[in-house]
Amino acid sequence: IRDRVSTQSTWEQKKGEREMKKLVLGSLAAAMVATTAMAADYTLKFSHVVSPNTPKGKAADFFEKRLEELSGGRIDVQVYPSSQLYKDNAVLKALRLNSVQMAAPSFSKFGKIVPQLALFDLPFIFKDLGHLHRVQDSEVGTKLKSMVTAKGIVALNFWDNGFKQLSSNAKPLLMPEDAQGQKFRIMSSKVLEAQFHAVGANPQMMPFSEVYSGLQQGVIDAAENPVSNIYTKKFHEVQKYLSISDHGYLGYLVVMFKKKKKKKKKTLR
C-alpha cells in the first residue's frame, strides 16, 4: 500500500503543480469579477466544506497564497473551509448571486445543471488514479467543463480527493449483502442512490457538515468517504468498521462566478 501511495503521490504532485498553475492564471484573468475591498483592490471569497488539512483544503490555501503573491496583494483571497459560509448543497446558488466568487463542489452538486458529471459517481469505473486523470485530461474532461461554463459558471479545473472507502457501525462490510438494511449517508446523487439501493441499503442524503452528528446519534449507520475525510472529520470516533474498497471516486470541480465582460485593467490580465 505504501508503494502504491508513494507512486500515486509523485504522479499527483507533478499533475497538481501543472493544474494549479493553470488555475492561478485563469483566476488572475477572471479576478475583475470580484468585489472591491478596503485593503486590496479585489476580494475573492473561496468557500468549501472540508477541513483545511484535506487535499482540497490544502489546495485552496495554496491557491490563496499564490494568487495574492502573483497579484502583488491587489487580490485578497479569503478561504472559508468546513462549511463556514455555505453547506455543500447551497454553494452553487451563492456563487450565482456573487456571495462567493469561487468554490470546489463535488461532482454530484452539478446534477441539476450538467447531469453528465455523474459519470464520476459510477462505481468501479476507473482502474486507478492514472486512468481517472487521463479521462479528465482528455476531450471528455474538456467537454464536461465547457458544459458547466455554458450554464453561467466558469469551470476552471478538476481537483482530487481520492477513492472512497466504506465505514459502518452495524457490521464489517465485506460482501455486498453486508450493506443490506444499513442507512448510508450519501451525497445528492441519483447514481449513488441507485448504487446503494442495488445492494439493499437505505441511502440517506445529508450535508457533509451533518455527517459526524448523524453517525454519533444513530441517524445513519454508515458512510462512504476517502480516508482523508474520515480522518480529518474524526468519523473514526463514531464508526466501528472500515472497509478499504476503493469502490468510487470523490473529486471536485473548481468553479468561479461569471459576470458580464468588462474592460479589464492591463495590470490584472
C-alpha positions as CSV (number, residue, x, y, z in Angstrom):
1,I,0.0,0.0,0.0
2,R,2.9,2.4,0.8
3,D,4.4,1.8,-2.6
4,R,1.1,2.5,-4.3
5,V,0.6,5.6,-2.3
6,S,4.2,6.8,-3.0
7,T,3.9,6.3,-6.7
8,Q,0.5,8.0,-6.9
9,S,1.7,10.9,-4.7
10,T,4.6,11.6,-7.0
11,W,2.4,11.4,-10.1
12,E,-0.3,13.6,-8.4
13,Q,2.3,16.2,-7.2
14,K,3.5,16.8,-10.8
15,K,0.0,16.9,-12.2
16,G,-1.1,19.1,-9.3
17,E,1.7,21.6,-10.0
18,R,0.6,21.9,-13.6
19,E,-3.1,22.2,-12.7
20,M,-2.5,24.7,-10.0
21,K,-0.5,26.9,-12.4
22,K,-3.4,26.9,-14.9
23,L,-5.9,27.6,-12.2
24,V,-4.0,30.5,-10.8
25,L,-3.5,32.1,-14.2
26,G,-7.2,31.5,-15.0
27,S,-8.2,33.2,-11.8
28,L,-6.0,36.1,-12.4
29,A,-7.7,36.7,-15.7
30,A,-11.1,36.4,-14.0
31,A,-10.3,38.4,-10.9
32,M,-12.1,41.5,-12.1
33,V,-15.4,39.9,-11.3
34,A,-14.7,40.1,-7.6
35,T,-15.9,42.8,-5.3
36,T,-13.9,45.8,-4.2
37,A,-12.2,45.5,-0.8
38,M,-10.6,48.0,1.6
39,A,-7.1,46.6,1.9
40,A,-6.9,45.2,-1.6
41,D,-8.4,46.2,-5.0
42,Y,-10.5,43.0,-5.1
43,T,-11.7,40.3,-2.7
44,L,-12.3,36.7,-3.8
45,K,-14.2,34.5,-1.4
46,F,-13.5,30.8,-1.7
47,S,-16.0,28.5,0.1
48,H,-15.6,24.8,0.7
49,V,-17.0,22.2,3.1
50,V,-14.0,20.1,4.2
51,S,-11.2,20.6,6.7
52,P,-8.1,22.8,5.9
53,N,-5.8,19.7,6.2
54,T,-7.6,17.7,3.5
55,P,-6.4,17.7,-0.2
56,K,-9.0,20.3,-1.2
57,G,-8.3,22.4,1.9
58,K,-4.6,22.4,1.3
59,A,-5.0,23.2,-2.4
60,A,-7.4,26.1,-1.6
61,D,-4.9,27.5,0.9
62,F,-2.0,27.2,-1.5
63,F,-4.1,28.9,-4.2
64,E,-4.8,31.8,-1.8
65,K,-1.1,32.2,-1.2
66,R,0.0,32.1,-4.8
67,L,-2.8,34.3,-6.2
68,E,-2.0,37.0,-3.6
69,E,1.7,36.8,-4.4
70,L,1.2,36.9,-8.2
71,S,-1.2,39.9,-7.9
72,G,1.1,41.8,-5.6
73,G,-1.6,41.9,-3.0
74,R,-4.2,43.5,-5.2
75,I,-6.4,40.4,-4.9
76,D,-7.3,39.3,-1.4
77,V,-8.3,35.6,-1.4
78,Q,-10.4,34.6,1.6
79,V,-10.8,30.8,2.1
80,Y,-13.7,29.6,4.2
81,P,-13.4,25.9,5.0
82,S,-15.6,23.5,6.9
83,S,-18.9,25.0,5.7
84,Q,-18.2,28.2,7.5
85,L,-20.1,30.1,4.8
86,Y,-22.3,27.6,3.0
87,K,-23.1,24.0,3.1
88,D,-22.4,21.8,0.1
89,N,-25.9,22.0,-1.2
90,A,-26.1,25.8,-1.2
91,V,-22.7,27.0,-2.6
92,L,-23.7,27.0,-6.3
93,K,-26.6,29.3,-5.6
94,A,-24.3,31.5,-3.6
95,L,-21.9,31.6,-6.4
96,R,-24.5,32.7,-8.9
97,L,-25.5,35.5,-6.5
98,N,-21.8,36.5,-6.2
99,S,-22.0,36.0,-2.5
100,V,-18.8,33.9,-3.0
101,Q,-16.6,34.1,-6.1
102,M,-15.0,30.6,-6.0
103,A,-15.9,27.1,-4.9
104,A,-14.9,23.5,-5.5
105,P,-18.1,21.4,-5.1
106,S,-18.1,17.6,-5.6
107,F,-19.5,16.5,-9.0
108,S,-22.8,15.4,-7.5
109,K,-23.7,19.1,-6.8
110,F,-23.9,19.7,-10.6
111,G,-26.6,17.1,-11.1
112,K,-29.3,19.6,-12.0
113,I,-27.3,21.7,-14.4
114,V,-24.9,19.1,-16.0
115,P,-26.0,15.6,-15.1
116,Q,-23.3,14.2,-17.3
117,L,-20.8,14.8,-14.4
118,A,-22.5,11.9,-12.7
119,L,-20.1,9.8,-14.7
120,F,-17.6,10.2,-11.9
121,D,-20.1,8.8,-9.4
122,L,-20.3,5.4,-11.1
123,P,-18.7,2.6,-9.0
124,F,-15.6,0.7,-10.2
125,I,-15.4,2.6,-13.5
126,F,-11.8,3.7,-13.1
127,K,-8.9,1.3,-12.7
128,D,-6.7,3.8,-10.7
129,L,-6.0,7.5,-10.4
130,G,-3.9,7.4,-13.6
131,H,-6.8,6.1,-15.6
132,L,-9.1,8.7,-14.0
133,H,-6.7,11.6,-14.8
134,R,-6.4,10.5,-18.4
135,V,-10.2,10.8,-18.7
136,Q,-10.2,14.2,-17.0
137,D,-7.4,15.5,-19.2
138,S,-9.0,14.2,-22.4
139,E,-11.7,15.6,-24.6
140,V,-14.2,14.2,-22.1
141,G,-13.0,16.4,-19.3
142,T,-12.8,19.4,-21.6
143,K,-16.3,18.9,-22.8
144,L,-17.7,18.5,-19.3
145,K,-16.1,21.7,-18.2
146,S,-17.4,23.6,-21.2
147,M,-20.9,22.3,-20.5
148,V,-20.7,23.8,-17.0
149,T,-19.3,27.1,-18.3
150,A,-22.2,27.3,-20.8
151,K,-24.6,27.3,-17.8
152,G,-23.1,30.6,-16.5
153,I,-20.5,29.2,-14.1
154,V,-16.8,29.3,-15.1
155,A,-15.4,25.7,-14.8
156,L,-11.6,26.0,-14.2
157,N,-10.3,22.6,-13.3
158,F,-10.6,19.3,-11.5
159,W,-9.3,18.6,-8.1
160,D,-8.8,15.2,-6.4
161,N,-9.7,13.9,-3.1
162,G,-9.3,10.2,-3.8
163,F,-11.1,6.9,-3.9
164,K,-13.9,6.3,-1.3
165,Q,-14.0,3.7,1.4
166,L,-16.9,2.3,3.4
167,S,-17.4,2.7,7.1
168,S,-20.1,1.3,9.4
169,N,-21.3,0.9,12.9
170,A,-23.5,-2.1,12.2
171,K,-21.1,-4.7,10.9
172,P,-18.0,-5.1,8.7
173,L,-18.7,-4.5,5.1
174,L,-17.0,-7.4,3.4
175,M,-19.7,-8.7,0.9
176,P,-22.4,-6.7,-0.9
177,E,-25.1,-8.3,1.2
178,D,-23.4,-6.9,4.3
179,A,-24.8,-3.5,3.4
180,Q,-28.4,-4.7,3.4
181,G,-30.7,-2.6,5.6
182,Q,-28.0,-0.2,6.7
183,K,-28.6,3.5,6.5
184,F,-25.8,5.1,4.4
185,R,-25.2,8.8,4.1
186,I,-24.7,9.8,0.5
187,M,-24.3,13.0,-1.4
188,S,-27.2,14.2,-3.5
189,S,-26.6,11.9,-6.5
190,K,-29.1,9.7,-8.3
191,V,-26.2,7.4,-9.3
192,L,-25.1,7.0,-5.6
193,E,-28.7,6.5,-4.6
194,A,-29.1,3.7,-7.1
195,Q,-25.8,2.2,-6.1
196,F,-26.8,1.6,-2.5
197,H,-30.4,0.5,-3.4
198,A,-28.8,-2.2,-5.6
199,V,-27.2,-3.8,-2.5
200,G,-30.3,-3.5,-0.3
201,A,-29.0,-0.5,1.7
202,N,-31.1,2.6,2.6
203,P,-29.3,5.7,1.2
204,Q,-29.8,9.0,3.1
205,M,-28.9,12.3,1.5
206,M,-27.2,14.5,4.1
207,P,-25.0,17.6,4.0
208,F,-21.4,16.8,4.8
209,S,-21.3,19.1,7.8
210,E,-24.0,16.9,9.5
211,V,-22.4,13.5,9.0
212,Y,-20.5,13.3,12.3
213,S,-23.6,14.1,14.4
214,G,-25.7,11.8,12.2
215,L,-23.3,8.9,12.8
216,Q,-23.0,9.7,16.5
217,Q,-26.7,9.9,17.1
218,G,-27.5,6.8,15.0
219,V,-29.5,8.8,12.4
220,I,-27.3,6.9,9.9
221,D,-25.3,3.7,10.3
222,A,-22.7,4.1,7.6
223,A,-21.0,6.3,5.0
224,E,-18.6,6.4,2.1
225,N,-15.6,8.7,2.2
226,P,-12.0,9.0,1.2
227,V,-9.6,8.3,4.1
228,S,-8.7,12.0,4.3
229,N,-12.3,12.9,5.1
230,I,-12.7,10.1,7.6
231,Y,-9.6,11.1,9.5
232,T,-9.9,14.9,9.4
233,K,-13.6,14.9,10.3
234,K,-12.9,12.3,13.0
235,F,-15.5,9.9,11.7
236,H,-13.4,7.1,13.1
237,E,-14.5,8.2,16.6
238,V,-18.1,7.3,15.7
239,Q,-17.6,4.3,13.4
240,K,-16.6,0.8,14.3
241,Y,-15.6,-0.7,11.0
242,L,-13.7,0.5,7.9
243,S,-13.6,-1.4,4.6
244,I,-10.9,-0.4,2.1
245,S,-13.0,-0.8,-1.0
246,D,-11.8,2.0,-3.5
247,H,-15.3,1.5,-5.0
248,G,-15.9,5.0,-6.1
249,Y,-14.1,8.3,-6.7
250,L,-14.6,11.7,-4.9
251,G,-13.3,14.7,-6.8
252,Y,-14.2,18.4,-7.2
253,L,-14.7,20.9,-10.0
254,V,-13.2,24.3,-9.2
255,V,-15.7,26.9,-10.4
256,M,-15.8,30.7,-10.4
257,F,-18.6,33.3,-10.5
258,K,-19.2,34.5,-14.1
259,K,-20.1,38.1,-14.8
260,K,-20.7,40.0,-18.0
261,K,-17.5,41.0,-19.6
262,K,-16.0,44.4,-18.8
263,K,-12.9,46.1,-20.0
264,K,-10.0,44.8,-17.8
265,K,-7.1,46.7,-16.4
266,K,-3.9,45.6,-18.1
267,T,-2.2,45.0,-14.7
268,L,-4.5,42.1,-13.8
269,R,-4.8,40.4,-17.2
